Amino acid sequence: MARDFSEVYLYNFEDLKVGQTASIGRTVSEADILTFAGASGDINPVHVDEEFAASTMFKGRIAHGILSVSHISAVIGTKLPGPGAIYLSQSVKFKAPVRIGDTVVARVTITALEADKRRVTLSTVCTVDGTEVTVGEAQVLLPKR
């Protein structure tokens, strides 16, 4: 079955420049957390059990940190650099919790380009209402087109 990629960006390596940026926003739902818990096997009660989570330092359920990071993957795979980009690495620091109903804005910014290896280094940040919830760096490989 053919996929429609008309809504994604298609960059050639030669089109990329340090400083380019792209982002997406997505509101975290109950279904997102439960689906992620099922897919990952991470059923930590801080994510799935309100009674348990209320007794923690968070005073309620929080989304999986990696769920926020997955939004970075969405930016990389659909906007910048775009389809075909292969994740090589991701460093991340978790700075604040994300809760059901929060809108996570994931932003990537190109910080370095290695033309001989077709590698792109990106600063990665997720925010909720302007507050950083994750920060890090990713490296991706671009295929030849």
C-alpha positions in Angstrom: 0.0 0.0 0.0 1.5 3.3 -1.0 1.7 6.1 1.6 1.0 9.7 1.0 4.0 11.8 2.2 2.7 15.1 0.7 2.6 16.6 4.2 6.2 15.9 5.0 9.3 17.8 4.0 11.9 16.3 1.7 15.4 17.8 2.2 18.5 16.9 0.3 21.6 17.1 2.5 22.9 20.0 0.4 19.8 22.0 1.2 20.4 21.9 5.0 22.0 24.7 6.9 23.2 25.2 10.5 20.4 27.1 12.4 17.5 25.6 10.5 14.7 24.6 12.8 11.4 22.8 12.8 8.8 21.8 15.4 5.5 20.1 16.1 3.1 20.3 18.9 1.0 17.5 20.3 -1.4 17.3 23.2 -0.8 14.3 25.5 -4.0 12.2 26.1 -4.9 9.4 28.4 -4.9 7.1 25.3 -1.4 8.2 24.4 -0.1 7.2 27.8 -1.9 3.9 28.0 -0.9 3.0 24.4 2.7 3.8 25.1 2.6 1.8 28.3 1.2 -1.2 26.4 3.7 -0.8 23.5 6.7 -0.3 25.7 5.8 -2.6 28.6 6.5 0.3 31.0 3.5 0.1 33.3 5.2 2.0 36.1 2.2 3.1 38.2 3.4 6.7 38.2 2.1 6.7 34.6 -1.0 4.5 34.8 -2.3 4.5 38.4 -3.7 7.8 39.7 -3.9 6.6 43.3 -0.3 5.5 43.4 0.9 8.6 41.4 -0.9 10.9 43.9 1.4 9.6 46.6 4.5 10.5 44.7 6.5 13.8 44.4 4.5 14.5 41.3 1.1 14.4 43.1 -0.5 12.8 40.1 0.1 10.8 37.0 2.8 11.9 34.5 3.5 10.9 31.0 6.5 8.7 30.2 9.5 10.9 29.6 10.3 8.9 26.4 6.8 9.7 25.1 7.9 13.3 24.9 11.2 12.4 23.3 9.2 10.4 20.7 7.8 13.7 19.4 11.4 14.7 18.6 11.6 11.6 16.4 8.4 12.8 14.7 10.0 16.1 13.8 13.2 14.4 12.5 11.3 11.9 10.4 8.7 14.2 8.9 10.1 17.7 8.9 13.8 18.2 9.5 15.7 16.6 8.0 12.6 14.5 7.0 11.7 11.1 5.5 14.6 8.6 5.3 16.6 10.2 8.1 18.0 7.5 10.3 18.4 8.2 14.1 22.0 7.4 15.2 21.9 8.8 18.7 19.9 10.9 21.2 21.0 12.3 24.5 18.3 13.7 26.7 17.9 15.3 30.1 14.4 15.2 31.7 13.7 18.6 33.4 10.0 18.7 34.2 7.0 16.3 34.1 4.4 16.2 31.4 0.8 15.5 32.3 -2.4 14.5 30.5 -3.7 17.5 28.6 -0.3 19.2 28.3 0.7 20.2 24.8 4.3 19.2 24.1 6.1 21.3 21.5 9.2 19.4 20.1 11.8 21.5 18.4 15.0 20.5 16.6 17.7 22.9 15.4 20.6 21.9 13.2 23.9 22.6 15.0 26.4 20.8 12.8 26.6 19.1 9.4 29.2 16.5 8.3 28.9 16.3 4.5 31.4 13.5 4.1 29.3 11.2 6.4 25.9 12.8 5.6 25.4 13.3 9.3 23.3 16.0 10.9 23.6 17.0 14.6 20.5 18.7 16.1 19.7 20.4 19.3 16.5 18.9 20.7 14.1 20.6 23.1 10.5 19.7 24.2 8.5 22.4 26.0 5.1 22.7 27.7 3.8 26.3 27.9 7.3 27.6 27.3 8.9 25.4 30.1 11.6 23.0 29.0 10.6 19.5 29.8 13.5 17.8 27.9 16.7 19.0 26.4 19.3 17.1 24.4 21.1 16.4 21.2 20.4 14.0 18.3 22.5 12.8 15.5 21.0 11.5 12.3 22.1 10.1 9.0 20.7 11.2 5.7 20.4 8.8 2.8 21.5 9.7 -0.7 18.5 10.7 -2.8 
